[in-house]
Amino acid sequence: MSKVGETTLTLNLLALEHNYNYLRAKIEPETKFLGVVKAFAYGSDTVTIARKLEQLGADYLAVAYVSEGVLLREAGIQLPILVLHPLASNFEDLIAHHLEPSLYSRNILNRFLEAANAKNQKDYPIHIKFNTGLNRLGFSEADVNFIAEETKRSECIRIVSCFSHLAASEDINERDFSLNQIASFKNLSGALMDTLGYAPMRHMLNTSGILNYPEAQFEMVRSGIGLYGYGNQAKVDEQLRPVASLKTIISQIHEIGANQSVGYNRAFKSSHNIKSATLPIGHADGIGRQYGKGKGFVTINGKKAPILGNVCMDMIMVDVTEIDCKEGDEAIVFGPNKSAENFAATANTISYEILTAISQRVKREVINT
Ligand SMILES: *Cc1c(COP(=O)(O)O)cnc(C)c1O
């Protein structure tokens, strides 16, 4: 890895390629692969990741909101893009950019029909989301006839896929619940296909679903976190390569005497002489206050340096009493050898949250190693 002169999120596209190939090898060759690039591609860089996935041969991309899809179209991305949570107020923009909506309720389906009609669309590709137990978004069994009738009645839309989402695909203790969701999705998609008279693609597996329930891959799978190098279990993490590494440097070192304090609210008070290092990264960069007061740590010259006191907006101070280091030395927050999952765990959260928290202020750098 290259040395950095400022706080930098380094994105390794070779790691992305490795993870893509790993996940692809877990499914049948004919199963389609959708890469999830919502939330700035899990906090990395939407366009960089989408371009690479397009080049690797992914079949579909997904984002959460219309604005994220617009960004991809403006960058020239050609792949079909599923918008997981479109809002009716953005339908005009969605259609103008050939983005494909997930429709999850009678209301949102009706609103989309109005928008597609107003724009004289024919066979506009839509995706039907079924709720099978997550209870977040999705149609239920009672809606199947409504969906089929509305679709048949209107020339302007065509259902290209129906899908659902597992609530606990990573949790082996919830295996029965997941199997129930899969069975329920089979019934719902079967009923829809019967009423519709044709067969849209079906998909239900996220990363942990691919690893734990490959028998439910249907015609497509949707992977996010696995592409970025995390698999929600240590054994899988060993096989994957983190795409993003977050590094910064030491701006200043202080000798702190006994009975002095460090940072806002004097949240750290020293009982003896210590040495602190100030780093140019704070909660505005994505290191939330929950990592403060000794919970989170960075690695400097191979050694752990815990965060002292409160995380500031633009800085943290870390304990380097036992570390041979100087101003300008590198500090690793997470990376290939220091997992973001482990860093997240220090504040009781998960890789998804720390990755997506890294703010746009942090410089992005792309490597291929
Ligand atoms: C975010 C998301 C995914 C990706 O999940 P991972 O666990 O990151 O693989 C898949 N499907 C839906 C509906 C999502 O919202």
The ligand as an SDF file (V2000), in Angstrom:
LIG
                    3D

 15 15  0  0  0  0  0  0  0  0999 V2000
  -28.4830   -3.7950    0.7210 C   0  0  0  0  0  0  0  0  0  0  0  0
  -29.2750   -4.8870    0.1140 C   0  0  0  0  0  0  0  0  0  0  0  0
  -28.6480   -6.0500   -0.3920 C   0  0  0  0  0  0  0  0  0  0  0  0
  -27.1800   -6.3440   -0.1980 C   0  0  0  0  0  0  0  0  0  0  0  0
  -26.9880   -7.0120    1.0480 O   0  0  0  0  0  0  0  0  0  0  0  0
  -25.5410   -7.4990    1.5200 P   0  0  0  0  0  0  0  0  0  0  0  0
  -25.7840   -8.1310    2.8440 O   0  0  0  0  0  0  0  0  0  0  0  0
  -24.7020   -6.2660    1.6110 O   0  0  0  0  0  0  0  0  0  0  0  0
  -25.0300   -8.4410    0.4870 O   0  0  0  0  0  0  0  0  0  0  0  0
  -29.4240   -6.9580   -1.0830 C   0  0  0  0  0  0  0  0  0  0  0  0
  -30.7580   -6.7610   -1.2240 N   0  0  0  0  0  0  0  0  0  0  0  0
  -31.3910   -5.6940   -0.7080 C   0  0  0  0  0  0  0  0  0  0  0  0
  -32.8680   -5.5500   -0.8790 C   0  0  0  0  0  0  0  0  0  0  0  0
  -30.6850   -4.7330   -0.0030 C   0  0  0  0  0  0  0  0  0  0  0  0
  -31.3310   -3.6820    0.5280 O   0  0  0  0  0  0  0  0  0  0  0  0
  1  2  1  0
  2  3  1  0
  2 14  2  0
  3  4  1  0
  3 10  2  0
  4  5  1  0
  5  6  1  0
  6  7  2  0
  6  8  1  0
  6  9  1  0
 10 11  1  0
 11 12  2  0
 12 13  1  0
 12 14  1  0
 14 15  1  0
M  END
$$$$
